[in-house]
Amino acid sequence: MSKLKKQPQVSKGKTENKASKGYPAPPQLATPTDLKPDEVKNVVSAVNPLIADAFALYAKTKNFHWHLSGSHFRDYHLMFDEQADAIFESIDILSERVRRIGGTTIRSISHISQLQTIKDNNDDFVDPEEMIAELLSDNLHIAKNQREAIDKTEKNRDTPTSNLLQDQLDQTERRIWFLFEISRGGKNGL
């Protein structure tokens, strides 16, 4: 008779455990760095929620891409796909940066849900104008958090992470620009 391994208990709620903190890393993952431990901890705590939000925004953007209907279907469908691809690319860049400085990053969907600040949208149908407004709001929220993370990384001597975040902020602002212009609809007056 084989013994069954006891399955770990799944935590309900947003309790913080060692894995969700991202620092300190287990010894096997503790990449050496000249940054001080508190500096790494501060950077990781600023960047991991951005990664979680990128996952959440990626899923929402793909959701809207897949469940779009209406007269602007082709334009919005292509734009949502383009934006989702850019968001997805940002995840690996930041996650690998966290690992390079000796931290750890996202491990699972539940870990994402512990850290994300972007609200999910599970509605059966969302009007295209509401999709645009929600994505615009979410991207504005991410831009604000990216700016705060840039300040935090600079204060903690991590210019390379700051530079990556600046590039990603520029991409976020591009998405904001496109979504804002679309949100204006027929109101393109002087």
C-alpha positions as CSV (number, residue, x, y, z in Angstrom):
1,M,0.0,0.0,0.0
2,S,1.6,3.3,-1.1
3,K,1.5,6.3,1.1
4,L,-0.1,9.4,-0.3
5,K,1.8,12.6,0.1
6,K,-0.2,15.2,2.0
7,Q,-1.2,18.0,-0.2
8,P,-0.3,21.5,1.0
9,Q,-3.1,23.6,2.3
10,V,-4.2,26.4,0.0
11,S,-4.4,29.6,1.8
12,K,-7.6,31.6,1.4
13,G,-7.1,35.3,1.6
14,K,-4.1,37.5,1.0
15,T,-1.8,36.3,3.8
16,E,1.9,37.0,3.2
17,N,4.3,34.1,3.4
18,K,8.0,33.8,2.7
19,A,7.4,32.9,-1.0
20,S,5.2,35.9,-1.6
21,K,7.7,38.3,-0.2
22,G,10.4,37.6,-2.8
23,Y,13.2,38.3,-0.4
24,P,15.2,36.7,1.1
25,A,15.6,34.1,-1.6
26,P,16.4,30.5,-0.6
27,P,20.1,30.0,-0.6
28,Q,20.0,28.0,-3.9
29,L,18.4,31.1,-5.6
30,A,20.3,33.9,-3.8
31,T,22.2,35.4,-6.7
32,P,25.2,37.4,-5.3
33,T,24.9,41.2,-5.7
34,D,26.7,44.3,-4.3
35,L,23.3,45.7,-3.3
36,K,22.7,45.7,0.4
37,P,20.0,43.2,1.6
38,D,17.6,46.0,2.5
39,E,18.1,47.5,-1.0
40,V,17.3,44.2,-2.7
41,K,14.2,43.8,-0.4
42,N,13.0,47.3,-1.3
43,V,13.4,46.8,-5.0
44,V,11.8,43.3,-5.0
45,S,8.9,44.6,-3.0
46,A,8.4,47.4,-5.6
47,V,8.8,45.3,-8.7
48,N,6.9,42.1,-7.8
49,P,3.5,43.8,-7.6
50,L,4.2,45.3,-11.0
51,I,4.8,41.8,-12.4
52,A,1.6,40.6,-10.8
53,D,-0.3,43.5,-12.3
54,A,1.2,42.8,-15.7
55,F,-0.1,39.3,-15.5
56,A,-3.5,40.6,-14.5
57,L,-3.6,43.2,-17.2
58,Y,-2.4,40.7,-19.8
59,A,-5.2,38.3,-18.9
60,K,-7.8,41.1,-18.9
61,T,-6.5,42.4,-22.3
62,K,-6.6,39.0,-23.8
63,N,-10.1,38.4,-22.3
64,F,-11.3,41.6,-24.0
65,H,-9.5,40.5,-27.2
66,W,-11.3,37.2,-27.2
67,H,-14.7,38.5,-26.2
68,L,-15.0,41.6,-28.3
69,S,-18.1,42.3,-30.4
70,G,-19.2,45.4,-32.3
71,S,-18.5,47.7,-35.2
72,H,-14.9,48.3,-34.3
73,F,-14.1,44.6,-33.9
74,R,-11.2,44.4,-36.2
75,D,-9.4,47.5,-34.9
76,Y,-9.9,46.8,-31.2
77,H,-9.2,43.1,-31.7
78,L,-5.8,43.8,-33.3
79,M,-4.9,46.6,-30.8
80,F,-5.8,44.4,-27.8
81,D,-3.6,41.6,-29.1
82,E,-0.7,44.0,-29.8
83,Q,-1.0,45.5,-26.3
84,A,-1.3,42.1,-24.6
85,D,1.9,40.9,-26.4
86,A,3.8,44.0,-25.2
87,I,2.5,43.5,-21.6
88,F,3.5,39.8,-21.7
89,E,7.0,40.6,-22.9
90,S,7.5,43.0,-19.9
91,I,6.9,40.2,-17.4
92,D,10.0,38.1,-18.2
93,I,12.2,41.2,-18.4
94,L,11.3,42.3,-14.9
95,S,11.1,38.8,-13.4
96,E,14.7,38.0,-14.6
97,R,15.9,41.4,-13.2
98,V,14.5,40.4,-9.8
99,R,16.4,37.2,-10.0
100,R,19.6,38.9,-11.0
101,I,19.7,41.0,-7.9
102,G,19.0,38.1,-5.6
103,G,15.3,38.1,-5.2
104,T,12.5,35.7,-6.2
105,T,9.4,36.5,-8.1
106,I,6.0,35.2,-9.1
107,R,5.4,31.5,-8.6
108,S,1.7,30.8,-9.4
109,I,-1.7,32.2,-10.1
110,S,-2.5,32.4,-6.4
111,H,0.8,34.3,-5.9
112,I,-0.3,36.8,-8.6
113,S,-3.6,37.2,-6.8
114,Q,-1.8,38.0,-3.5
115,L,0.2,40.8,-5.1
116,Q,-2.0,42.3,-7.9
117,T,-3.7,45.6,-7.5
118,I,-5.5,45.5,-10.9
119,K,-9.1,44.2,-10.5
120,D,-10.0,41.2,-12.6
121,N,-13.0,41.3,-15.0
122,N,-15.1,38.1,-15.1
123,D,-18.2,39.6,-16.7
124,D,-19.9,37.5,-19.4
125,F,-20.1,40.5,-21.7
126,V,-18.4,43.9,-21.6
127,D,-19.4,46.6,-23.9
128,P,-16.4,47.7,-26.1
129,E,-16.5,51.3,-24.8
130,E,-16.3,49.9,-21.2
131,M,-13.4,47.7,-22.2
132,I,-11.5,50.8,-23.5
133,A,-12.3,52.8,-20.3
134,E,-11.3,49.9,-18.0
135,L,-8.0,49.3,-19.8
136,L,-7.3,53.0,-19.9
137,S,-7.9,53.2,-16.1
138,D,-5.7,50.1,-15.5
139,N,-2.9,51.4,-17.6
140,L,-3.0,54.7,-15.8
141,H,-2.8,52.8,-12.5
142,I,0.2,50.8,-13.6
143,A,1.9,54.0,-14.9
144,K,1.5,55.6,-11.4
145,N,3.0,52.4,-9.8
146,Q,5.8,52.3,-12.3
147,R,6.8,55.8,-11.5
148,E,6.7,55.0,-7.7
149,A,8.9,51.9,-8.4
150,I,11.3,54.0,-10.4
151,D,11.8,56.3,-7.5
152,K,12.2,53.4,-5.1
153,T,14.8,51.6,-7.3
154,E,16.8,54.8,-7.7
155,K,16.8,55.4,-3.9
156,N,18.1,51.8,-3.5
157,R,21.0,52.2,-6.0
158,D,19.4,50.0,-8.6
159,T,19.7,52.1,-11.8
160,P,19.4,49.0,-14.1
161,T,16.0,48.2,-12.8
162,S,15.0,51.8,-12.9
163,N,16.1,51.9,-16.6
164,L,14.0,48.9,-17.4
165,L,11.0,50.4,-15.6
166,Q,11.5,53.6,-17.5
167,D,11.3,51.7,-20.8
168,Q,8.2,49.9,-19.6
169,L,6.6,53.2,-18.5
170,D,7.1,54.5,-22.0
171,Q,5.3,51.5,-23.4
172,T,2.5,51.9,-20.8
173,E,2.1,55.6,-21.8
174,R,1.9,54.5,-25.4
175,R,-1.0,52.2,-24.5
176,I,-2.6,55.0,-22.5
177,W,-2.3,57.3,-25.5
178,F,-4.0,54.9,-27.9
179,L,-6.8,54.0,-25.4
180,F,-7.4,57.6,-24.6
181,E,-7.8,58.6,-28.3
182,I,-10.1,55.7,-28.9
183,S,-12.1,56.6,-25.7
184,R,-12.9,60.0,-27.2
185,G,-15.0,58.4,-30.0
186,G,-16.7,61.0,-32.1
187,K,-15.8,63.8,-29.7
188,N,-12.7,64.9,-31.6
189,G,-13.5,68.5,-31.6
190,L,-11.1,71.4,-31.3
